[in-house]
Amino acid sequence: MSDWLLSLEGTEAGQQVALMLALLAAFLHALFGALQKGRHDPWLSRGAIDFSYGVIAAPFALFVVPWPEPHMWPIFAVAFVIHVTYKIAQSYTYVLGSYTVVYPVVRGTGPLFTVIGAGLLFGEHFTTVQWLGVATLVAGIFALAAYNLRHWPLGRAQLKPALAMAVVTGLFVAAYTTFDAYGIRATANPFTFLAWFFFIDGFFMPVIAGLRWRNMSNRPSLGPLMRRGLLGAFVAYFSFGSIMLATRLDSVGEAAVLRETSTVFAALIGWLVLKERVGPRRVAMMALIAAGAVIVEMGG
């Protein structure tokens, strides 16, 4: 499998595979966000998910894939710090704001920073049409944020802090997307990076979630929480794995931007599953964000 993927690097077929992987990551990431934001406390949901994918990844990391080269350990250490900070920011964001309010801002802000980071780290450059797509995407983000500031009926006192945290979380989305793309390119076998990443990344949030659960006056049942965690683990594998493989096969910036079509999936999930009111204007703005991502892909 890894040999086949490596053979696609830099080819037209590799670009097509990267496109499909980025779209798959878009849908799965919207689903992953809904799982964390669902009926359980976001901190507990994330802890259950991380525990599940860390345990499942352990035997693959230790006994199946080739062990990381020595130069990979500092890369894993930096990736761990970035992801921990991202998850803390993300959990605060989901506590403060409704899913359909904060998710588009998080996912829409991320690619703007990622495009800049990919230019600095990988020397990638966008065409004029692609920058027009980025501008369209950013316009959708700010229009959506402004609309929510004016019209969102719930949690008005927390809306501004929620949107601010969403932008901060988007910055860390860009940081992990760019740095992880560097990491998966730095090892001979991309599945070595993925297996060890999930194994190492599963250590932090379960501890935080366990302490939070212990201090709750009304503790939720662990059975449903762990079932959600197990489902989230498999969604995370395919979501994160898809986008990381896409960044190895093709442009980091394009893959990151195309993934933000997840805002459309998020709107549908928020409306159909979480029963959040979306409305036609908010859907149109989310579609504008997704349209910007499509323009970036078509202009490449």
N, C-alpha and C positions, 0 to 999 in steps of 0.2 A: 504493500500500500504506500509506504513512504517513498519507495523507489519510483513508483508511478507518479506521485505528486511532484517529486523533485524533477522528473523529466518534463513536467509542464511549465516550469519556471521560464518566464521570458517568451512564451509562445502565445499564439492567438487562442489556442485551445485553453491554455492556462488562464487567459483573461476571461473567457466564457465561464470557466469553472469558478473563478473568483467572483464573477457577477452573481452566479447562482448561490454561492456560499454567503455573500453579503446580504442577499435578499432573505435567505433562510435565517441568518442571524438577526435580521430586522424583526421578523415575526416572532422568533423565539425570545428575543430580548424584551419585547413588549409583554409577552406572556410571563417572563421571569419577573418583570417589575410588578405585574398584577399579583403574582404569587406572594411577593414580599409585602405588598401593600394591602393584601386581602384582609380577612376578618381577624387575623392574629396580629399582635404587636409586631411592627416591622423588625425590631431588634431580635425578637424570638424567632421570627420566620427566617431571617438571614442566618442566625446561629444554627438552626436546624438544617438549612440548606448546605451551609459550609461544612458542618459535621458530616453530613451524608456524603458529599462529594469528596471530602478528604479521606474518609474510610474506604470508599470504593476505589479511589485512585491509588491508595497505598500499595496493594500487591502489584499493580501494573508498573508503578514507579520503581519498586524495589526488585521485581523479579522478571518483568516482561521486556520493557524498553531498555535500550542501552543506557548506561549511567551517564550523567552529564560530564562533559569535559571540565577540567579544573577552572577554566576561565568563566564557567557558567555560574559558579556559586555566588560571586558578587552581584551578578545580574539578577539572580533569584532573590537576593537580599534586598536590593533596591525595589524590585517588583513587589515584594511582600509589603514594604513600607508604603508604597504608592497605593496598593489595593486596600490596605487597612485604613488609610486616611480617606480614600474614596468611599468605602463602605460606612464609615462613621458619618461622613457628610451626607451620604444617601439616606441613611436611616433617619437622621434629623430632618431631612427634607420631607420624607414620607410621613413623619409624625406631624409636621407642621401643616402640610398642604394636601389637598385632594389629589388623587392620582392623575386625573385628566388635566389638572392645573399645572402641576410641577413636572410631570414626565416629559411633555414636549419641550419645555425650557431646558431640562437636563440634556436630553438627547439632541436638541437642536444647537445648543451652545457648544457641545463637545466637538463637532466636526470643524467648526471655525478654528478653534485652537489646534486641532489635529493637523489641519492643512498647513498651518504656520509651522508647527513642530516638525512635520514631515519634510517641509522645505529646508529647515535648518539641519535636520539629522540625516536625511536621505538624499538631499539635493533635488527633490521633486518640485516641478513647476507646473502651475495650472495655466491653461489657455485663457484668453479673454472671455470666451463663452463659459468656461468653467467658473471663473470668478463671478460672472453674472449669475450662475446658479447658486454660488455661495451667498451672494447678495440677496437673492430671492429667498433663500432659506433663512437668513438672518432677519430679513424684513418680516417673514412669517412669525418668527420667534418674538420679536418685539411687539408686533401687532397683537399676538396672543396674550403676551404678558400685560400689555396696556388694557386690553379688553377685560382680562380677569381682574385687574386692579379696580376697574370701574364697575363691573357687573356681577362678579362672583358672590353669591348670597351667603355662603357658609364660611365661618372662621375668618371674618374680615380683619380682626385684630392680628391674626397670624399670617395674613396673606403676603405682606411685604417681606417679612423674614423668610417665609417659605420660598418666594421667588428669588430672594438673594441667595439662599442656600442652594437653590436649584442651579444658579449660575456657577457657584463654587463647585458643586458636584460635577457640572459639565466640564469645568477646567480639569478636574481629576480624571474624568472620562478620557479627555484628550491625552492626559499624561500617561495613563496606563495603556491606551491604544497605541500610542507612539512608541513607548518604551518596550512594551511587550512585542511589538512588531520587530524591534531591534533584537530582542531576546530570541524570538523564534528563528530569526535569520542567523543568529550567532552559533547555533548548534547544528551538527550534521543531520540529525534526525529530528524533524519537527515534533514528533510524538513524544520524544524525550522531554522537550520543553513543556508540552501540555500535561503529561502525566505528573511530572515533578511540580509544576505550578499548582495544580489542583491539590496535590498532597500537602505541599507547604502552606498553601493559602487556607487550608481547612483548620488551622490551629487557633486562630485568634478569636473570631466571632463566637464560636461555641462557648468560650470562657465568659465573654461579656454577656451572652444570652443566658447562661446558667446562673450567673450572679443576679441578673435582673429578674429571672424567674423565681429564684429563691426569696427575693425581697418583696415579691408581690403579695398583696393581701388576698387577692382572688386569682390563684394560679390556674392557668388553662391546663386542660388535660394534655399529657405528653403524646398520647397516641395520635390524635388528629394532627398535632403539630409536626410530629416526625413523619407522618405520611406526606404532609405538604413539603417537608424538607427533602424526602426521597424523590418526589416528583420534580422539585426544583433543581435537584442535583443533576438529573438527566437533561433537563432543559438547559442548565448551565453548561454542561459538557458540549452539547451541540451548538448552543449559541456562541459561547466564547471560542470554542474550537473552530467553528465555521469562520468567524471573522479573523481569527489569527492565521488560519490557513490562507484566507483570501489576501491578507496583507503580505504573506510570503510569496504568493503567486503573482500579485499585481501591485499597483500603486497603493500605498498606505492611505493617502488622502482620499482617493476615489472610493476605496472600500469603506472607509469611515463615514464618508458623506452618504453613500448609498444606503448604509445601514440605518440612517435616520428616517427612512420611509417607515420605520417602526412607529412613528407618531400616528400614522393612519391606523395601524393595528391597535395601538394603545387607545385611540378614541373608540374603536369598536368594542374592545375588551371592557373599557370603563363603562360604556353604555350597556352592553349586553350582560356582562358578568357582575360588575361591581355596582350596577344600577345607579351610576352617577349621571346626572343630567349633562348632556354635551351641547346640544343646540346646533342649528345649521351654520351660524357665524363662526363658532369655534371649530367646527369640522372643516369649514372652508380655510381657516387659517392653518390648521394642521395639514391640510392638503397642500397649501402653499409651501410649507416646510418640505414636504415630500417632493413637490415639484422642483424645488431647488436642487434636491439630491439627484433627481432624474436628469436635469439639465447638466449637472456636473459630469454625470456618466456619459451622456450623449456628446458632450463637447470635448471629450478626451481623445 
